[in-house]
Amino acid sequence: MNRDFIQIKTLEGDLKISHKKYDFGLTVSTREMVLQKPHVNYHIRLEDIFSVVPFDPPAARGISQLQTYYGSDFAHFGGPGSPLFKVFAQKATIHNRSGIFPMGPTEFVMPIHPDLLAAISRYGGMGAIATE
């Protein structure tokens, strides 16, 4: 685990599953999920997620970035060869070393392990999440 991760101090609901790699982490509780990158956490309430679909990135997009994308924020996490999903959320909250800041409508593109995907679906009240 990366020592530059910011510790998750508050988590709504009961912790269900967490997965961390060197530069990326995803934690799912019964009420929210938290994406972790070095120096920043993105808290997304499961009730604010309205879509999770597979994402096949164009070539050469295997970098981490956050940019404005058609009036909403677009965050991409992952590297070449990682199975990616696009998560659309009505809003999210950024926790970084400067404080806590709200985000508006946001698209996150990230690798999601099947067990984490099942937890997001179950506790987010989603009938099904497309895997292909």
C-alpha positions as CSV (number, residue, x, y, z in Angstrom):
1,M,0.0,0.0,0.0
2,N,1.2,3.5,-0.8
3,R,2.3,5.5,2.2
4,D,0.9,8.7,0.6
5,F,-2.7,7.5,0.9
6,I,-4.8,9.8,3.2
7,Q,-6.3,7.7,6.0
8,I,-10.1,7.4,5.7
9,K,-11.3,9.0,8.9
10,T,-15.0,8.8,8.4
11,L,-16.9,6.1,6.5
12,E,-20.7,6.1,6.3
13,G,-22.3,2.7,6.9
14,D,-20.6,-0.5,7.7
15,L,-17.3,-1.4,6.0
16,K,-17.9,-4.4,3.6
17,I,-14.8,-4.7,1.4
18,S,-11.6,-2.9,0.6
19,H,-8.9,-3.4,-2.0
20,K,-5.7,-1.5,-2.3
21,K,-2.8,-1.6,-4.7
22,Y,0.3,0.5,-4.8
23,D,-1.3,3.6,-6.3
24,F,-5.1,3.0,-6.1
25,G,-7.6,1.9,-3.5
26,L,-11.3,1.3,-3.4
27,T,-13.3,0.8,-0.2
28,V,-17.0,-0.1,-0.2
29,S,-19.4,0.3,2.8
30,T,-23.1,-0.2,3.0
31,R,-23.6,3.5,2.2
32,E,-20.6,4.8,0.2
33,M,-17.5,4.0,-1.7
34,V,-14.1,5.7,-1.4
35,L,-11.6,5.9,-4.2
36,Q,-8.1,6.5,-2.9
37,K,-5.1,7.9,-4.8
38,P,-2.0,9.2,-3.2
39,H,-2.8,12.5,-1.4
40,V,-6.6,12.4,-2.3
41,N,-9.8,10.5,-1.5
42,Y,-13.0,10.6,-3.4
43,H,-16.1,9.8,-1.3
44,I,-19.2,8.8,-3.3
45,R,-22.5,7.9,-1.7
46,L,-23.9,4.8,-3.3
47,E,-27.3,6.5,-3.6
48,D,-25.6,9.1,-5.8
49,I,-24.3,6.6,-8.3
50,F,-26.7,6.2,-11.2
51,S,-24.7,4.1,-13.7
52,V,-21.8,1.6,-13.7
53,V,-20.8,0.4,-17.2
54,P,-17.7,-1.3,-18.7
55,F,-15.3,1.2,-20.3
56,D,-12.9,0.4,-23.2
57,P,-10.4,3.3,-23.3
58,P,-8.8,4.6,-26.4
59,A,-5.2,3.7,-26.8
60,A,-2.7,5.8,-24.8
61,R,-5.1,6.7,-22.1
62,G,-3.4,4.7,-19.3
63,I,-2.7,7.6,-17.1
64,S,-4.2,9.1,-14.0
65,Q,-5.9,12.4,-14.5
66,L,-8.7,14.6,-13.4
67,Q,-10.0,17.1,-16.0
68,T,-13.2,19.0,-16.9
69,Y,-15.2,16.9,-19.3
70,Y,-18.4,18.4,-20.8
71,G,-19.2,20.5,-17.8
72,S,-18.6,17.7,-15.3
73,D,-15.5,16.2,-13.7
74,F,-13.9,13.2,-15.3
75,A,-11.5,11.1,-13.2
76,H,-9.6,8.2,-14.8
77,F,-7.7,5.7,-12.7
78,G,-5.9,2.7,-14.0
79,G,-3.3,1.4,-16.3
80,P,-2.9,-0.7,-19.4
81,G,-4.5,-4.1,-19.1
82,S,-6.8,-3.2,-16.2
83,P,-10.6,-4.0,-16.7
84,L,-12.2,-0.5,-16.4
85,F,-15.7,0.6,-15.5
86,K,-17.2,4.1,-15.9
87,V,-19.1,5.2,-12.8
88,F,-21.5,8.1,-13.2
89,A,-22.3,9.9,-9.9
90,Q,-24.6,12.9,-9.3
91,K,-22.0,14.3,-6.8
92,A,-18.9,13.3,-4.9
93,T,-16.7,14.8,-2.2
94,I,-12.9,15.3,-2.5
95,H,-10.8,14.9,0.6
96,N,-7.2,16.1,0.1
97,R,-4.5,17.6,2.2
98,S,-6.0,21.1,1.7
99,G,-9.5,20.1,3.0
100,I,-12.8,18.7,1.9
101,F,-14.5,20.0,-1.2
102,P,-17.8,19.1,-3.0
103,M,-17.9,18.0,-6.7
104,G,-20.8,18.2,-9.0
105,P,-21.8,15.5,-11.5
106,T,-18.8,13.3,-12.1
107,E,-17.6,10.4,-14.2
108,F,-15.0,8.1,-12.7
109,V,-13.2,5.6,-14.9
110,M,-11.5,3.0,-12.7
111,P,-10.6,-0.7,-12.4
112,I,-13.1,-2.5,-10.2
113,H,-12.5,-6.1,-8.9
114,P,-15.6,-8.3,-9.3
115,D,-16.1,-8.6,-5.6
116,L,-16.1,-4.8,-5.2
117,L,-18.5,-4.6,-8.2
118,A,-20.9,-7.0,-6.5
119,A,-20.8,-5.0,-3.3
120,I,-21.5,-1.7,-5.1
121,S,-24.4,-3.3,-6.8
122,R,-25.8,-4.9,-3.7
123,Y,-25.5,-2.0,-1.3
124,G,-26.2,0.6,-3.9
125,G,-29.6,-1.0,-4.7
126,M,-28.7,-1.5,-8.4
127,G,-30.5,-4.4,-10.1
128,A,-27.6,-5.2,-12.3
129,I,-24.3,-3.8,-13.4
130,A,-23.3,-4.6,-17.0
131,T,-20.0,-6.4,-17.1
132,E,-19.6,-6.6,-20.9
